[in-house]
Amino acid sequence: MELRRSISASAEADRPMRRYGAVEETEWKAEALGRNQLDIISMAETTMMPEEIELEMAKIQRLREVLVRRESELRFMMDDIQLCKDIMNLKKELQNLVAVPEKEKTKMEKQREDELIQKIHRLVQKRDFLVDDAEVERLRREESLPESCS
């Protein structure tokens, strides 16, 4: 039994391995296609000319640029939304403090009012900078677009 196993194992070792993408399995069919062998790049079951590959690469690069721009826009939007939420929360707290008559406010409440006003002011400034940055980015994109696209 062991002799049979070793014989079949040695017979399998002598045969070239048939596996996906093996060099022995690759056949160039350039003559059938009327193309020079050097002009064809074979990948699995498809063949593409170098010009076709370059065109596809250019399409992918343009798509990548569009996606990067969109990601940037979405990040600006998310930051803007978060800043607006923070501003609204601080404004609600400030409204509650302002609702208390001035005579009844403690020193701590007056300090908190001032702090809230300063925080709101800083967040509004930060949002203004964010909006300005988004506008500059939009203008830069428009300038970089070819005349025919805009």
N, C-alpha and C positions, 0 to 999 in steps of 0.2 A: 504494500500500500504506500509506504513511504517512498519507494523507488518510483512509483507512478507519479507521485506529487513532485518529486525532484525533476523527473523528466519533463513534465508539463510546465514546471516553473522555468526550466532552462530553455524550453521551446518558446515560451512567452518572452523571455529576456532577449532571445535572438531576433524576434520580430520588432520592427520599428513601432514605437508607440503611436497610436492614432488618437490624437486629442485636438481639441479646438485650437486653431491658430498655429498648429505645428508647421514648421517651415517645409517639411516634406509634403504636406498636404496643399500648400499654396501653388496655384497654377496661374500664370499670367495669360490673360486672354486678350492681349493688346492687338494681336493680329486680327482677331475676329471683330474687334471694335474699330479697327482702322487707326489706332493710336500707337504712338511710340511707347515702348515699355517704360522709359524713363519719365514719361509724363503722367503716369498713373500711380496713385497711392492706394493701396488696397487695405481696407479695414473691414474685417469680418465679411459681410456679404455685399458691401457697397464699394463702389470705386468713385473717386472724385478727382477732377483735374485740379492742379494747383490754383488756377484762377477761381474756380468754384469755392475752394477752401478760403481763399483770401476774401471773396465776397461775403461768405458766411461769417468769417471772423469780423469783418467791418460791421455787419448787421448786429452781431452780438455786442460789439463795442458800443454801438449807438444805443442799443437797448440797455446796456449796463449804465451808460451815462444818464439815460432817462430815469432809470430806477434809483440811482444815487441822488439825482435832483429831487425826485418824489420823496425819498426817505428824508432828505433835508427839510423839505416843506412840512412833512408830517411831524418831524421833531419840533420845528418852530410852532406848529399848531398845538402840540401837546404841552409845550412850555407855556404858551399863551393861555391855554385852558387852565393849567395849574395856577398860574399867577392870578387869573381872574377869580378862581375859587378862593385862593388865599385872601385876596382883597375883599371879596364878599363876606367871608367869615369875620375878618377884622372889622368891617363896616357894621355888621350886625352887633358885634360886641360893643363897638363905639356907640351905636344907637341906644343900646340898653343903658349905657353910662350917661349919655346925654339926656335920656328920659328922666333921670333923677334931678330934682330941682337943685340949683347951684348951692343953696344954703344948706342942704342936707348932705352934700357930698363930703366924704372924708378926704384927708390929704392923700391917702393911697389911691382913691378913686380918681382924683384930679391928676395924679402922676400917671395912672394907667391910661387916662384919656390922652395925655400928651404922648405917651409911648405909642399908643395905637395910631395916632395921627402921624407920627414920624414913620412908623412901620408901613402904613398905607402909602405915604409919600414915597418911601424907598421902593416899594413894590410897583407903584405906578411908573416911577422913573425906569425901573428895570424892564417893565413891559414896553415902555416907549423905546428903549434901546433895542429890545427884541424886535419890535415892529420895524424900526429903522434898519436893522440888520437884514430882516427878511426882504425889505424893499430894495436894499442895495444888492442882495443876492439875485433878486428877480431882474433888476436892471442889468446886472452882469451877464445873466443868462441870455437876455434879449440881445445884448451887444455881441455875444459869441455866436449867435445863430446866423447862418448865412442869409443873405438878402432874400433868396428865393423861398426860404422857409417861414420867414416872419410876415 
